[in-house]
Each structure stands twice: as structure tokens, then as C-alpha cells.
Amino acid sequence: MKIRPLGERVLVKRIEEEEVRKGNIIIPDTAKEKPQQGEVIAVGPGRWDDGGKRRAPEVKEGDRILFGKYAGNEVKVGDEEFLIMREDDILGIIE
């Protein structure tokens, strides 16, 4: 199945952070925070401006991004989980 975002929406796959341990303390998966970094998988065509022209998105497929803790809606396709969020929810691009 292929997902194509509409308007100014972006399809993002979370990038899992490496597990860091201090001493012998192991944090269970249920207590860990979800990562706030992701890779852009697909981008919508952009939103319409006040003049009736489509404004192209600033992000593109393959960009690594930072987003807010509660940004986007979770979508599960097969065994993979994705986020669909508005471009405004993206805080920055990691270069």
C-alpha cells in the first residue's frame, strides 16, 4: 500500500534513537519517550496561498526532521508505523 499525503501534509517515519545505558539500569519500552526525529517519506503538493497559487513545501523526501512531542497522527501500514503531520508541525531540518 502506498500513501500520498494531501495539501501541506507530510508522511514521516520515526528514527529510533540508540539505547543509552548508565550502570545496569534498563528502562522498559513502555517508559521510554518516542523519538522526536524522523525521515520524510512523502510530501503533499503544498497549500494554497491567499492569491490562489500553490506554495511548494520546504521539506522534501529523504530530509531528516525534528518535530514536536505530540505532533501528527499515527498511522500503521502493514507492520510499519508512520506519522502524518502538517508542515507547520515540523520544527526544523537536520543537516
C-alpha angles and dihedrals in degrees: 000000000000125000122208114190118224128225114341095345125123130204111222134185115207117241110224114226120228115262113256120199130192113196113326097319113127118192114213118236092247091060096047121100118239115252118262094209127085148162121246109240100175137002130207121233093263136254131291117254126215091269093058096254125125114248112216117233119255093223127067137195113290096028117135109226143184119225138176123277095251099031123133137001122281116238126184118208113181106314095335128091122213138174125229110202141160117260088242089065091063111098099192150328119257111226 
